[in-house]
Amino acid sequence: MNYKAMYQMWTQHAAVDISTKNELEALTDEKEIEDRFYKNLEFGTGGLRGKIAAGTNRMNIYTVAKATKGLAAYLVTNFEKPSICIAYDSRNMSDIFAETAAKVLAAAGVKVYLYESLRPTPILSFAVRYMKAEAGIVITASHNPKEYNGYKVYGNDGGQITDQAAKEVLEFIDKTDIFTDIKQMALGEAEEKGLLVYIGEEVDKAYYEKVESLVIRKSLVKERASELKIIYTPIHGSGNVPIRTMLKNLGFTDVTIVKEQEEPDGNFPTAPYPNPENPQVFNIAIDMARRVCPDLIFGTDPDCDRIGVVVKEANGEYKVLTGNQVGILLSEYILNARAGEGILSSKDTIIKTIVTTEMVRRITENYDVQLMDVLTGFKYIGEKIEAFEMTGSNNFVLGFEESYGYLAGGFVRDKDAVIASVLIAEMALYYKTKGKNLSEALEDLFKKYGYYKEHLISLEMEGKDGQEKITSIIANLRDHAPRVIGATKIVISEDYQLSQRYNADENSIELINLPKSNVIKFILEDNSWFVVRPSGTEPKIKIYTSVVGQNLVDAEQKTEAFVKDINSLLNMQ
């Protein structure tokens, strides 16, 4: 059925509510109609994510119900008496989508554990494991603008579902008619039948106890936590309660909240793009800092799985650290603290993604611990943690990715800004007792390990035409791989779709032992590199770059030239 026929069906079908029909009938832009109906909203290992609106390629109660029906069929087929945990964040429609999913699951005989109010994504990951559920759902679009929402699916290990599981769920979804095949059970009836249980404070308390156990320099925190002055912004999201609770429990009592961004609000009135990667979300906090003079500023995204950190530089100005820089600081701090506490082991392992800074490799080599690379996506870090626990081969101490995601401990299997906030606070407190702030600590690391600088080029390409252009850019880059960038030779080309690593110097090819992914990486003879990949959650193509300079100015100049050369290359594709 083409998009026009699908559009007509939605405007006329008896199962479609009048509000949705009115919305669709008011559309006059043919391109908009096409984009809403030319395909189904894609379901992958990240679940669903899209703009909130009517249509098969949008987030709405119908597409959520259809995806849930497919998930329910998968669970009933693969598990005896399956159960599932559901959480949601502060986004518009999150509570409604969560209730819709609960009604569909209950009607299919799946027991639902539903949060009665918003919770961060990582707490959902913990709850799945704690409740011994077969799956989990969290309704969130993470850091996307207010127009978006999403639907993440988790497996019984607390991590996002695997590629194979997602494929099987999709097969059930594709067999489901969006209007005629879906039954829903009222929440009251589901509760009466024991198919719906609201998750209480027991799980929160268990989670908080686990997070508290991750403090490394326990005596330092116990004795001096109150000396650290913090400004925190939840950016209108779900982090306010858990992060303030954890900081208070640990004795970090000098915490000032950005009032304008404290309350949950899916319209994100002070932060149209509520992403801690975006420096503008910290404008109010930085204005406040000039009066409060904090030691540390941090903020979390709407579902509280990402965290951004702001530091005061030597010139008195405030700067948002990159995700790589926070990861570098945490890597050094955790390994140094473990060594100081006498618990550092050669089995200790840090896991990073292939687009994350190589500076951490120097750090792990210095402490004689292990570093592992995985594909972009925190689920791959979660899979490694699961493997470590099964085999006892490694001791997981930290996982991170450049996009502001961090995790320690094995009880959560996704990035966790609550855990990260505690570790960052402990780290800032430690450096404060040494007479340094995090900016000065970072400069020390650059002097010790080298001036690594990373940069992200993120190009938005919406709609059908945008998706086709993204596909074309990467396909052309794969088919016509460059040999030089500027005047610098490419020595390694890695194609993760083909699982091949080509060494130009040796004219040899070796296997990449990672899952297939539409990602290409080029490593140059001066140790700079860049990666090209489509975003898995947004209509964007992303180009990650990295250089190593003799000093900060040199690194910045190299980055500027490198980015210019890469842009020239891609424009020729």
For each residue, the residues with C-beta under 8 A, 3 or more apart:
1: 5 6 9
2: 5 6
3: 6 7 33 34 36 37 38
4: 7 8 33 37
5: 1 2 8 9
6: 1 2 3 9 10 37 56
7: 3 4 10 11 24 33 36 37 55
8: 4 5 11 12
9: 1 5 6 12 13
10: 6 7 13 16 20 21 24 37 54 55 56
11: 7 8 16 21 24 25
12: 8 9 16
13: 9 10 16 179
14:
15: 179 180
16: 10 11 12 13 20 21 62 179
17: 20 21
18: 21 22
19: 22 23
20: 10 16 17 23 24 54 60 62
21: 10 11 16 17 18 24 25
22: 18 19 25 26
23: 19 20 26 27 53 54
24: 7 10 11 20 21 27 54 55
25: 11 21 22
26: 22 23
27: 23 24 32 33 36
28:
29: 32 33
30: 33 34
31: 34 35 463
32: 27 29 35 36
33: 3 4 7 27 29 30 36 37
34: 3 30 31 37 38 463 464
35: 31 32 38 57 462 463 464
36: 3 7 27 32 33 53 54 55 56 57 58
37: 3 4 6 7 10 33 34 55 56 57
38: 3 34 35 57 464
39: 42 56 57 464
40: 43 56 57 63
41: 48 49 50 56 57 58 59 63
42: 39 48
43: 40 47 48 67 70 166 169 170 173
44: 47 166 170 536
45: 160 161 162 163 166 377 379 536
46: 49 150 152 160 377 536 537
47: 43 44 67 137 150 151 152 153 160 161
48: 41 42 43 59 63 64 67 150 151
49: 41 46 59 141 144 148 149 150 151 537 538
50: 41 57 58 59 63 148 149 150
51: 58 59 147 148
52: 58 59 60 92 93 147 148 149
53: 23 36 58 59 60
54: 10 20 23 24 36 58 60
55: 7 10 24 36 37 58 60
56: 6 10 36 37 39 40 41 63 178
57: 35 36 37 38 39 40 41 50
58: 36 41 50 51 52 53 54 55 63
59: 41 48 49 50 51 52 53 63 64 93 97 141 148 149 150 151
60: 20 52 53 54 55 63 64
61: 64 65 96 97 100
62: 16 20 65 66 178 179
63: 40 41 48 50 56 58 59 60 66 67 178
64: 48 59 60 61 67 68 97 100 101 151
65: 61 62 68 69 100 101 104 178 182 184
66: 62 63 69 70 173 176 178 182
67: 43 47 48 63 64 70 71 151 169 173
68: 64 65 71 72 100 101 104 105 137
69: 65 66 72 73 104 108 172 173 176 181 182
70: 43 66 67 73 74 169 170 171 172 173 174 175 176
71: 67 68 74 75 105 135 137 153 169 172 173
72: 68 69 75 76 104 105 108 109 110
73: 69 70 76 77 108 172 175 176
74: 70 71 77 78 165 168 169 172
75: 71 72 78 79 82 84 108 110 134 135
76: 72 73 79 82 108 109 110
77: 73 74 172
78: 74 75 82 134 168
79: 75 76 82 134
80:
81: 111
82: 75 76 78 79 110 111 133 134 135
83: 110 111 112 113 131 132 133 134
84: 75 105 110 111 112 113 133 134 135 136 137
85: 112 113 114 115 124 127 128 131 133 135 136 137 154 199
86: 98 101 102 105 112 113 114 115 124 136 137 138 139
87: 98 115 118 119 120 121 123 124 127 136 137 138 139
88: 91 94 95 97 98 115 118 119 138 139 140
89: 94 118 119 120 121 138 139 140 237 238 264 302 303 304
90: 94 118 236 237 238 264 265 266 302
91: 88 94 139 140 141 146 148 149 266 302
92: 52 146 149 266 267
93: 52 59 96 97 139 149 266
94: 88 89 90 91 97 98 118 139 140 149 266
95: 88 98 99 118 139
96: 61 93 99 100
97: 59 61 64 88 93 94 100 101 139 149 151
98: 86 87 88 94 95 101 102 114 115 137 139
99: 95 96 102 103 114 187
100: 61 64 65 68 96 97 103 104 184
101: 64 65 68 86 97 98 104 105 137 139 151
102: 86 98 99 105 106 112 114 187 190 196
103: 99 100 106 107 184 185 186 187 190
104: 65 68 69 72 100 101 107 108 182 183 184
105: 68 71 72 84 86 101 102 108 110 112
106: 102 103 109 110 111 112 184 185 187 189 190 193 195 196
107: 103 104 183 184 185
108: 69 72 73 75 76 104 105 183
109: 72 76 106 195
110: 72 75 76 82 83 84 105 106 195
111: 81 82 83 84 106 194 195 196 197
112: 83 84 85 86 102 105 106 190 195 196 197
113: 83 84 85 86 127 131 133 197 198 199
114: 85 86 98 99 102 196 197 198 199
115: 85 86 87 88 98 118 119 124 127 198 199
116: 198 199
117:
118: 87 88 89 90 94 95 115 238 264
119: 87 88 89 115 123 124 127 138 238 242
120: 87 89 123 124 238 239 242 300 303 304 305 416 417 418
121: 87 89 124 125 138 140 142 152 303 304 305 414
122: 125 126 304 305 407 412 414 415 416 417 418 419
123: 87 119 120 126 127 203 204 207 242 418
124: 85 86 87 115 119 120 121 127 128 136 137 138 154
125: 121 122 128 129 136 154 158 159 412 413 414 416
126: 122 123 129 130 158 203 206 207 210 411 412
127: 85 87 113 115 119 123 124 130 131 133 136 199 203 207
128: 85 124 125 131 133 135 136 154 155 156 157 158
129: 125 126 132 156 157 158 411 413
130: 126 127 203 206 207
131: 83 85 113 127 128 199 203
132: 83 129 156
133: 82 83 84 85 113 127 128 136 156
134: 75 78 79 82 83 84 155 156
135: 71 75 82 84 85 128 153 154 155 156 161
136: 84 85 86 87 124 125 127 128 133 153 154 155 158
137: 47 68 71 84 85 86 87 98 101 124 151 152 153 154
138: 86 87 88 89 119 121 124 152 154 303
139: 86 87 88 89 91 93 94 95 97 98 101 149 150 151 152
140: 88 89 91 94 121 149 150 152 302 303
141: 49 59 91 144 148 149 150 302 537
142: 121 150 301 302 303 305 306 537
143: 273 274 275 276 277 301 302 306
144: 49 141 147 148 150 537 538
145: 148 268 272 273 274
146: 91 92 266 267 268 272 274
147: 51 52 144
148: 49 50 51 52 59 91 141 144 145
149: 49 50 52 59 91 92 93 94 97 139 140 141
150: 46 47 48 49 50 59 139 140 141 142 144 537
151: 47 48 49 59 64 67 97 101 137 139
152: 46 47 121 137 138 139 140 160
153: 47 71 135 136 137 160 161 166 169
154: 85 124 125 128 135 136 137 138 158 159 160 161 413 414
155: 128 134 135 136 158 159 160 161 162 165
156: 128 129 132 133 134 135
157: 128 129 382 386 413
158: 125 126 128 129 136 154 155 382 411 412 413 414
159: 125 154 155 378 379 382 383 385 386 413 414
160: 45 46 47 152 153 154 155 377 378 379 382 413 414
161: 45 47 135 153 154 155 165 166 169 379
162: 45 155 165 166 379 383
163: 45 166 167 515
164: 167 168
165: 74 155 161 162 168 169
166: 43 44 45 153 161 162 163 169 170
167: 163 164 170 171
168: 74 78 164 165 171 172
169: 43 67 70 71 74 153 161 165 166 172 173
170: 43 44 70 166 167 173 174
171: 70 167 168 174 175
172: 69 70 71 73 74 77 168 169 175 176
173: 43 66 67 69 70 71 169 170 176
174: 70 170 171
175: 70 73 171 172
176: 66 69 70 73 172 173 181 182
177: 180 181 182
178: 56 62 63 65 66 181 182
179: 13 15 16 62 182
180: 15 177
181: 69 176 177 178
182: 65 66 69 104 176 177 178 179
183: 104 107 108
184: 65 100 103 104 106 107
185: 103 106 107 189 190 193 195
186: 103 189 190
187: 99 102 103 106 190 191 196
188: 191 192
189: 106 185 186 192 193
190: 102 103 106 112 185 186 187 193 195 196
191: 187 188 194 195 196 197 198
192: 188 189
193: 106 185 189 190 196
194: 111 191 197
195: 106 109 110 111 112 185 190 191
196: 102 106 111 112 114 187 190 191 193
197: 111 112 113 114 191 194
198: 113 114 115 116 191
199: 85 113 114 115 116 127 131 202 203
200: 203
201: 204 205
202: 199 205 206
203: 123 126 127 130 131 199 200 206 207
204: 123 201 207 208 242
205: 201 202 208 209
206: 126 130 202 203 209 210
207: 123 126 127 130 203 204 210 211 242 411
208: 204 205 211 212 242 245 246 249
209: 205 206 212 213
210: 126 206 207 213 214 409 411
211: 207 208 214 246 409 418 419 422
212: 208 209 215 246 249 250 422
213: 209 210 409
214: 210 211 408 409 419 422 423
215: 212 218 221 250 422 426
216: 334 337 338 341 426
217: 220 221 337 340 341 426 430
218: 215 221 222
219: 222 223
220: 217 223 224 426 429 430 433
221: 215 217 218 224 225 250 251 426 429
222: 218 219 225 251
223: 219 220
224: 220 221 227 228 429 433
225: 221 222 228 250 251 252 253 425 429
226: 251 252 253 254
227: 224 254 429 432
228: 224 225 252 254 295 296 425 428 429 432
229: 254 256 292 293 294 295 296
230: 247 252 254 255 256 294 295 296 297 298 425
231: 255 256 257 258 285 288 289 292 294 296 297 298
232: 243 244 247 255 256 257 258 297 298 299 421
233: 257 258 261 262 281 282 284 285 297 298 299 300
234: 237 238 239 240 243 257 258 261 262 264 299 300 304
235: 239 261 268 271 274 276 281 299 300 301 302
236: 90 261 263 264 265 266 267 268 269 270 271 274 302
237: 89 90 234 240 264 274 300 301 302 303 304
238: 89 90 118 119 120 234 241 242 264 302 303 304
239: 120 234 235 242 243 300 301 304 417 418 421
240: 234 237 243 244 257 262 263 264
241: 238 244 245
242: 119 120 123 204 207 208 238 239 245 246 304 418
243: 232 234 239 240 246 247 300 304 417 418 421
244: 232 240 241 247 248 255 257
245: 208 241 242 248 249
246: 208 211 212 242 243 249 250 418 421 422
247: 230 232 243 244 250 252 253 255 421 422 425
248: 244 245 251 252 253 255
249: 208 212 245 246
250: 212 215 221 225 246 247 422 425
251: 221 222 225 226 248
252: 225 226 228 230 247 248 255 425 429
253: 225 226 247 248
254: 226 227 228 229 230
255: 230 231 232 244 247 248 252
256: 229 230 231 232 288 292 294
257: 231 232 233 234 240 244 262
258: 231 232 233 234 261 262 284 285 288 299
259: 262
260: 270 284
261: 233 234 235 236 258 270 271 281 284 285 299
262: 233 234 240 257 258 259
263: 236 240
264: 89 90 118 234 236 237 238 240
265: 90 236 268 269
266: 90 91 92 93 94 146 236 302
267: 92 146 236
268: 145 146 235 236 265 271 272 273 274 302
269: 236 265
270: 236 260 261 281 284
271: 235 236 261 268 274 278 280 281
272: 145 146 268
273: 143 145 268 278 280 281
274: 143 145 146 235 236 237 268 271 278 281 301 302
275: 143 278 281 301 306 404
276: 143 235 281 282 298 299 300 301 306 307 308 320 404
277: 143 306 308 323 403 404
278: 271 273 274 275 281
279: 282 283 320
280: 271 273 283
281: 233 235 261 270 271 273 274 275 276 278 299 308
282: 233 276 279 285 286 297 299 308 310 318 320
283: 279 280 286 287
284: 233 258 260 261 270 287 288
285: 231 233 258 261 282 288 289 297 299 310
286: 282 283 289 290 297 310 318
287: 283 284 290 291
288: 231 256 258 284 285 291 292
289: 231 285 286 292 293 294 297 310 312 318
290: 286 287 293
291: 287 288
292: 229 231 256 288 289
293: 229 289 290
294: 229 230 231 256 289 297
295: 228 229 230 428 429 432 437
296: 228 229 230 231 309 310 311 424 425 428 438
297: 230 231 232 233 282 285 286 289 294 309 310 311 318
298: 230 231 232 233 276 307 308 309 310 421 424
299: 232 233 234 235 258 261 276 281 282 285 307 308 310
300: 120 233 234 235 237 239 243 276 304 305 306 307 308 417 421
301: 142 143 235 237 239 274 275 276 304 305 306 307 404 417
302: 89 90 91 140 141 142 143 235 236 237 238 266 268 274
303: 89 120 121 138 140 142 237 238
304: 89 120 121 122 234 237 238 239 242 243 300 301 417 418
305: 120 121 122 142 300 301 405 414 415 416 417
306: 142 143 275 276 277 300 301 403 404 405 415 417
307: 276 298 299 300 301 326 404 406 417 420 421 424
308: 276 277 281 282 298 299 300 320 321 323 326 404
309: 296 297 298 320 321 326 424 438
310: 282 285 286 289 296 297 298 299 318 319 320 321
311: 296 297 318 319 321 437 438 439 442
312: 289 316 317 318 319 437 439
313: 316 317 318 319 439
314: 439 440
315:
316: 312 313
317: 312 313
318: 282 286 289 297 310 311 312 313
319: 310 311 312 313 439
320: 276 279 282 308 309 310
321: 308 309 310 311 325 326 329 438 442
322: 325 326 402 454
323: 277 308 326 327 400 401 402 403 404 405
324: 327 328 356 357 359 402 452 454
325: 321 322 328 329 442
326: 307 308 309 321 322 323 329 330 400 404 406 420 424
327: 323 324 330 331 352 356 357 360 398 400 401 402 406
328: 324 325 331 332 357 359 360 363 442 445 452
329: 321 325 326 332 333 427 438 441 442 445
330: 326 327 333 334 398 400 406 420 423 424 427
331: 327 328 334 335 350 360 363 364 398 400
332: 328 329 335 336 363 441 445
333: 329 330 336 337 423 426 427 430
334: 216 330 331 337 338 397 398 408 423
335: 331 332 338 339 344 348 350 363 364 367 369 397
336: 332 333 339 340 367
337: 216 217 333 334 340 341 430
338: 216 334 335 341 343 344 348 397
339: 335 336 342 344 367
340: 217 336 337
341: 216 217 337 338
342: 339
343: 338
344: 335 338 339 348 367 369
345: 348 369 395
346: 368 369 370
347: 369 370 393 394 395
348: 335 338 344 345 367 369 370 394 395 397
349: 369 370 371 372 388 394 395 396 397
350: 331 335 360 364 369 370 371 372 397 398 399 400
351: 371 372 373 374 381 384 385 396 398 399 400
352: 327 356 357 360 371 372 373 374 399 400 401
353: 356 373 374 375 376 377 380 381 401 402
354: 373 374 375 376 494 496 514 519 521 531
355: 376 401 402 531 533 544
356: 324 327 352 353 360 400 401 402
357: 324 327 328 352 360 402 452 454 546
358: 361 362 452 527 529 546
359: 324 328 362 363 445 449 450 452
360: 327 328 331 350 352 356 357 363 364 371
361: 358 364 365 371
362: 358 359 365 366 449 450
363: 328 331 332 335 359 360 366 367 445 449
364: 331 335 350 360 361 367 369 370 371
365: 361 362 368
366: 362 363 449
367: 335 336 339 344 348 363 364
368: 346 365
369: 335 344 345 346 347 348 349 350 364 397
370: 346 347 348 349 350 364 394
371: 349 350 351 352 360 361 364
372: 349 350 351 352 384 394
373: 351 352 353 354 514
374: 351 352 353 354 377 380 381 383 384 514
375: 353 354 380 496 514 515 517 519
376: 353 354 355 380 401 517 519 533 536
377: 45 46 160 353 374 380 536
378: 159 160 381 382 399 401 405 407 414 415
379: 45 159 160 161 162 382 383 413 414
380: 353 374 375 376 377 383 384 514 515
381: 351 353 374 378 384 385 399 401 407
382: 157 158 159 160 378 379 385 386 413 414
383: 159 162 374 379 380 386 387
384: 351 372 374 380 381 387 388 394 396 399
385: 159 351 381 382 388 389 396 399 410 413
386: 157 159 382 383 389 390 413
387: 383 384 390 391 393
388: 349 384 385 391 392 393 394 395 396 410
389: 385 386 392 410
390: 386 387
391: 387 388
392: 388 389
393: 347 387 388
394: 347 348 349 370 372 384 388
395: 345 347 348 349 388
396: 349 351 384 385 388 399 408 409 410
397: 334 335 338 348 349 350 369 408
398: 327 330 331 334 350 351 406 407 408
399: 350 351 352 378 381 384 385 396 406 407 408 415
400: 323 326 327 330 331 350 351 352 356 405 406 407 415
401: 323 327 352 353 355 356 376 378 381 404 405 415
402: 322 323 324 327 353 355 356 357 454 456 544
403: 277 306 323
404: 275 276 277 301 306 307 308 323 326 401
405: 305 306 323 378 400 401 415
406: 307 326 327 330 398 399 400 415 416 417 419 420 423
407: 122 378 381 398 399 400 412 414 415 416 419 420
408: 214 334 396 397 398 399 419 420 423
409: 210 211 213 214 396 412 419
410: 385 388 389 396
411: 126 129 158 207 210
412: 122 125 126 158 407 409 416 419
413: 125 129 154 157 158 159 160 379 382 385 386
414: 121 122 125 154 158 159 160 305 378 379 382 407
415: 122 305 306 378 399 400 401 405 406 407 420
416: 120 122 125 305 406 407 412 419 420
417: 120 122 239 243 300 301 304 305 306 307 406 420 421
418: 120 122 123 211 239 242 243 246 304 421 422
419: 122 211 214 406 407 408 409 412 416 422 423
420: 307 326 330 406 407 408 415 416 417 423 424
421: 232 239 243 246 247 298 300 307 417 418 424 425
422: 211 212 214 215 246 247 250 418 419 425 426
423: 214 330 333 334 406 408 419 420 426 427
424: 296 298 307 309 326 330 420 421 427 428
425: 225 228 230 247 250 252 296 421 422 428 429
426: 215 216 217 220 221 333 422 423 429 430
427: 329 330 333 423 424 430 431 438
428: 228 295 296 424 425 431 432 437 438
429: 220 221 224 225 227 228 252 295 425 426 432 433
430: 217 220 333 337 426 427 433 434
431: 427 428 434 436 437 438 440 441
432: 227 228 295 428 429 435 436 437
433: 220 224 429 430
434: 430 431
435: 432
436: 431 432 440 441 444
437: 295 311 312 428 431 432 440 441
438: 296 309 311 321 329 427 428 431 441 442
439: 311 312 313 314 319 442 443
440: 314 431 436 437 443 444
441: 329 332 431 436 437 438 444 445
442: 311 321 325 328 329 438 439 445 446
443: 439 440 446 447
444: 436 440 441 447 448
445: 328 329 332 359 363 441 442 448 449
446: 442 443 449 450 451 452 552
447: 443 444
448: 444 445
449: 359 362 363 366 445 446 452
450: 359 362 446 548
451: 446 548 549 550 551 552 554 555
452: 324 328 357 358 359 446 449 546 547 548 555
453: 546 547 548 549 552 555 556 558 559
454: 322 324 357 402 544 545 546
455: 544 545 546 559 562 563
456: 402 542 543 544 545
457: 542 543 544 545 563 566 567
458: 535 540 541 542 543
459: 540 541 542 543
460: 466 538 539 540
461: 465 466 467 469 470 539 540 541
462: 35 466 539
463: 31 34 35 466 467 539
464: 34 35 38 39 467 468
465: 461 468 469
466: 460 461 462 463 469 470 539
467: 461 463 464 470 471 539
468: 464 465 471 472
469: 461 465 466 472 473
470: 461 466 467 473 474 534 539 540 541
471: 467 468 474 475 534
472: 468 469 475 476 573
473: 469 470 476 477 532 541 570 573
474: 470 471 477 478 518 520 532 533 534 541
475: 471 472 478 479
476: 472 473 479 480 573
477: 473 474 480 481 482 520 532 570 573
478: 474 475 481 495 497 498 520
479: 475 476
480: 476 477 573
481: 477 478 490 493 502 520 522
482: 477 485 490 522 569
483: 489 490 504
484: 487 488 489 490
485: 482 488 490 522 524 530 562 565 566 569
486: 561 562 565
487: 484
488: 484 485 524 525 526 528
489: 483 484 504 524 525
490: 481 482 483 484 485 493 504 522 523 524 525
491: 503 504 505 523 524 525
492: 501 502 503 504 521 522 523
493: 481 490 501 502 504 520 521 522 523
494: 354 500 501 502 512 520 521 522 523
495: 478 498 499 500 501 502 512 519 520
496: 354 375 499 512 514 516 517 518 519 520 521
497: 478 516 517 518 519 520
498: 478 495 516
499: 495 496 511 512 513 514 516
500: 494 495 509 510 511 512
501: 492 493 494 495 509 510 511 512
502: 481 492 493 494 495 508 509
503: 491 492 506 507 508 509 510
504: 483 489 490 491 492 493 507
505: 491
506: 503
507: 503 504
508: 502 503
509: 500 501 502 503
510: 500 501 503
511: 499 500 501
512: 494 495 496 499 500 501
513: 499
514: 354 373 374 375 380 496 499 517
515: 163 375 380
516: 496 497 498 499
517: 375 376 496 497 514 533
518: 474 496 497 533 534
519: 354 375 376 495 496 497 531 532 533
520: 474 477 478 481 493 494 495 496 497 531 532 533
521: 354 492 493 494 496 529 530 531
522: 481 482 485 490 492 493 494 529 530 531
523: 490 491 492 493 494 527 528 529
524: 485 488 489 490 491 527 528 529
525: 488 489 490 491
526: 488 547 548
527: 358 523 524 548
528: 488 523 524 545 546 547 548 558 562
529: 358 521 522 523 524 545 546
530: 485 521 522 543 544 545 546 562 566
531: 354 355 519 520 521 522 542 543 544
532: 473 474 477 519 520 541 542 543 570
533: 355 376 474 517 518 519 520 541 542 544
534: 470 471 474 518 540 541 542
535: 458 538 539 540 541 542
536: 44 45 46 376 377
537: 46 49 141 142 144 150
538: 49 144 460 535
539: 460 461 462 463 466 467 470 535
540: 458 459 460 461 470 534 535
541: 458 459 461 470 473 474 532 533 534 535
542: 456 457 458 459 531 532 533 534 535
543: 456 457 458 459 530 531 532 566 570
544: 355 402 454 455 456 457 530 531 533
545: 454 455 456 457 528 529 530 559 562 563 566
546: 357 358 452 453 454 455 528 529 530
547: 452 453 526 528 555 558 559 562
548: 450 451 452 453 526 527 528 555 558
549: 451 453 552 553 554 555 556 557 558
550: 451 554 555
551: 451 554 555
552: 446 451 453 549 555 556
553: 549 556 557
554: 451 549 550 551 557 558
555: 451 452 453 547 548 549 550 551 552 558 559
556: 453 549 552 553 559 560
557: 549 553 554 560 561
558: 453 528 547 548 549 554 555 561 562
559: 453 455 545 547 555 556 562 563
560: 556 557 563 564
561: 486 557 558 564 565
562: 455 485 486 528 530 545 547 558 559 565 566
563: 455 457 545 559 560 566 567
564: 560 561 567 568
565: 485 486 561 562 568 569
566: 457 485 530 543 545 562 563 569 570
567: 457 563 564 570 571
568: 564 565 571 572
569: 482 485 565 566 572 573
570: 473 477 532 543 566 567 573
571: 567 568
572: 568 569
573: 472 473 476 477 480 569 570
